[in-house]
Amino acid sequence: MQLSGKIVVVTGAAQGIGRALCERFHAEGAAKVIAADLNIDGAAETADRVGGSAFACDVSQADEVAAMVEKVQADVGVIDLYASNAGVLARDPDFKDASSASEEDWARSWGVNVMGHVHAVRALLPAWRERREGYFLATVSAAGLLSQVGSATYSTTKHAALGFCEHLAITHKDDGIKVSALCPQGVDTAMARGADARTPALLDGLLSLETVAESVVQGLAAEQFLILPHPQVAQYMLNKATNYDRWLGGMVKLRRATGW
Ligand SMILES: NC(=O)c1ccc[n+]([C@@H]2O[C@H](COP(=O)([O-])OP(=O)(O)OC[C@H]3O[C@@H](n4cnc5c(N)ncnc54)[C@H](O)[C@@H]3O)[C@@H](O)[C@H]2O)c1
C-alpha cells in the first residue's frame, strides 16, 4: 500500500509510536489522518501537527470503536488503513511470581491489547468486504513472537493479538483485506523508558520512532504480514522454532541475568 491519498485512522496516537505513525503517514501524503486516543489532548496535538482530526476513543470499548469508525466513514469516507496501535504494558507486581498480576491488569491488558483489534475489525469489515479492500495494521510486539520477561499479561495478550492478526489474514485474504503485524522490541517511547534497564527486551537497544515509522512504511509498501524493525527478531524466531527447549533455556538465562 502506498499512503498517498489514503484515509487513515491511528489509535494510541497521543504520543509514542502512534504519533510517529501519524506524522509519517501525513508526510507520505495521506489524504486524512485521524488520531484516536484515550488522551484527547495528546490526540488533538497530534492531529494539529498533521492537519488531521482527533477522536476520543477507548479501544477496549466496542461501542466507542464502532461509533468512531461509523463517524469517520460518514464524515470522511471509508477508512483505507486502520493502524490499531494502542497498547498497555502492566509489569508483574512480583517478578518471581508468574501469576502475580491482578485481575484488573489482566482485564485491561486483554481489553486493550487484544479486544481493541477485534472491536476495530468488527466495525471495519462490512465496508471493507463490500469494497473488497482494506488494510489492518496492528502494533503487536516482539513479545507476541517471543516473550516479555517480567510481564505475564503483556506476553500473553501480545501472543493473542498476533493470533488474531493471523486469523484475520487467513479468513479475509479472499475479501481483499490486507494485514500487517508490527513487532518491534524496544522503541524509544514512554512505555519503554518506564521499564527497568535490565529488561531483556531492551538488550538490543531502543529504536528511534523514525526508524520504526520507516520500517512500517516499507512493510506496508511490500504488503508483508510481519514487520520487524529489529531484524534480529527473525533469527530469534528461527531459534525458537528450531529448538524450543534451548530457546526457553536462553530466556531463563536472560531472566536470571536481570537479578529479579
Ligand atoms: N515502546 C516499545 O518498546 C514497544 C515495543 C513493542 C511494541 N510496542 C507497542 O506499541 C504500541 C504503542 O506503544 P508506545 O510505546 O507508543 O506506548 P505509549 O505508552 O507511549 O503510547 C501508548 C498510547 O496508547 C494510548 N492508549 C492506552 N490505552 C488506550 C485505550 N484503551 N484506548 C485508546 N488509547 C489508549 C495511550 O494513551 C498512549 O497515548 C503499543 O501497542 C505497545 O504495546 C511498544
The ligand as an SDF file (V2000), in Angstrom:
LIG
                    3D

 44 48  0  0  0  0  0  0  0  0999 V2000
    7.7550    1.1050   23.1510 N   0  0  0  0  0  0  0  0  0  0  0  0
    8.1190   -0.1580   22.9330 C   0  0  0  0  0  0  0  0  0  0  0  0
    9.2460   -0.5550   23.2690 O   0  0  0  0  0  0  0  0  0  0  0  0
    7.1760   -1.0900   22.2310 C   0  0  0  0  0  0  0  0  0  0  0  0
    7.7010   -2.2840   21.7340 C   0  0  0  0  0  0  0  0  0  0  0  0
    6.8420   -3.1790   21.0780 C   0  0  0  0  0  0  0  0  0  0  0  0
    5.5170   -2.8750   20.9470 C   0  0  0  0  0  0  0  0  0  0  0  0
    5.0210   -1.7090   21.4460 N   0  0  0  0  0  0  0  0  0  0  0  0
    3.6080   -1.4410   21.2650 C   0  0  0  0  0  0  0  0  0  0  0  0
    3.4720   -0.2390   20.5440 O   0  0  0  0  0  0  0  0  0  0  0  0
    2.1990    0.3470   20.8150 C   0  0  0  0  0  0  0  0  0  0  0  0
    2.3770    1.8090   21.1490 C   0  0  0  0  0  0  0  0  0  0  0  0
    3.1620    1.8750   22.3300 O   0  0  0  0  0  0  0  0  0  0  0  0
    4.1200    3.1110   22.6990 P   0  0  0  0  0  0  0  0  0  0  0  0
    5.4320    2.5430   23.0040 O   0  0  0  0  0  0  0  0  0  0  0  0
    3.9680    4.2040   21.7190 O   0  0  0  0  0  0  0  0  0  0  0  0
    3.4610    3.4650   24.1110 O   0  0  0  0  0  0  0  0  0  0  0  0
    2.9750    4.8030   24.7750 P   0  0  0  0  0  0  0  0  0  0  0  0
    2.6120    4.3920   26.1640 O   0  0  0  0  0  0  0  0  0  0  0  0
    3.9420    5.8960   24.5610 O   0  0  0  0  0  0  0  0  0  0  0  0
    1.6420    5.1630   23.9500 O   0  0  0  0  0  0  0  0  0  0  0  0
    0.5050    4.3690   24.0210 C   0  0  0  0  0  0  0  0  0  0  0  0
   -0.6970    5.2300   23.6980 C   0  0  0  0  0  0  0  0  0  0  0  0
   -1.8580    4.3800   23.7430 O   0  0  0  0  0  0  0  0  0  0  0  0
   -2.8950    5.0830   24.4100 C   0  0  0  0  0  0  0  0  0  0  0  0
   -3.8480    4.1400   24.9840 N   0  0  0  0  0  0  0  0  0  0  0  0
   -3.6680    3.2970   26.0230 C   0  0  0  0  0  0  0  0  0  0  0  0
   -4.7970    2.6290   26.2830 N   0  0  0  0  0  0  0  0  0  0  0  0
   -5.7140    3.0620   25.3690 C   0  0  0  0  0  0  0  0  0  0  0  0
   -7.0660    2.7300   25.1250 C   0  0  0  0  0  0  0  0  0  0  0  0
   -7.7090    1.8720   25.9020 N   0  0  0  0  0  0  0  0  0  0  0  0
   -7.7020    3.3450   24.1000 N   0  0  0  0  0  0  0  0  0  0  0  0
   -7.0420    4.2560   23.3250 C   0  0  0  0  0  0  0  0  0  0  0  0
   -5.7690    4.6040   23.5270 N   0  0  0  0  0  0  0  0  0  0  0  0
   -5.1160    4.0120   24.5520 C   0  0  0  0  0  0  0  0  0  0  0  0
   -2.1820    5.8970   25.4710 C   0  0  0  0  0  0  0  0  0  0  0  0
   -2.9950    6.9780   25.9450 O   0  0  0  0  0  0  0  0  0  0  0  0
   -0.9400    6.3480   24.7180 C   0  0  0  0  0  0  0  0  0  0  0  0
   -1.1510    7.5680   24.0590 O   0  0  0  0  0  0  0  0  0  0  0  0
    1.5900   -0.4980   21.9220 C   0  0  0  0  0  0  0  0  0  0  0  0
    0.6800   -1.4260   21.3760 O   0  0  0  0  0  0  0  0  0  0  0  0
    2.7790   -1.2250   22.5070 C   0  0  0  0  0  0  0  0  0  0  0  0
    2.4290   -2.4280   23.1470 O   0  0  0  0  0  0  0  0  0  0  0  0
    5.8310   -0.8090   22.0740 C   0  0  0  0  0  0  0  0  0  0  0  0
  1  2  1  0
  2  3  2  0
  2  4  1  0
  4  5  1  0
  4 44  2  0
  5  6  2  0
  6  7  1  0
  7  8  2  0
  8  9  1  0
  8 44  1  0
  9 10  1  0
  9 42  1  0
 10 11  1  0
 11 12  1  0
 11 40  1  0
 12 13  1  0
 13 14  1  0
 14 15  2  0
 14 16  1  0
 14 17  1  0
 17 18  1  0
 18 19  2  0
 18 20  1  0
 18 21  1  0
 21 22  1  0
 22 23  1  0
 23 24  1  0
 23 38  1  0
 24 25  1  0
 25 26  1  0
 25 36  1  0
 26 27  1  0
 26 35  1  0
 27 28  2  0
 28 29  1  0
 29 30  1  0
 29 35  2  0
 30 31  1  0
 30 32  2  0
 32 33  1  0
 33 34  2  0
 34 35  1  0
 36 37  1  0
 36 38  1  0
 38 39  1  0
 40 41  1  0
 40 42  1  0
 42 43  1  0
M  CHG  2   8   1  16  -1
M  END
$$$$
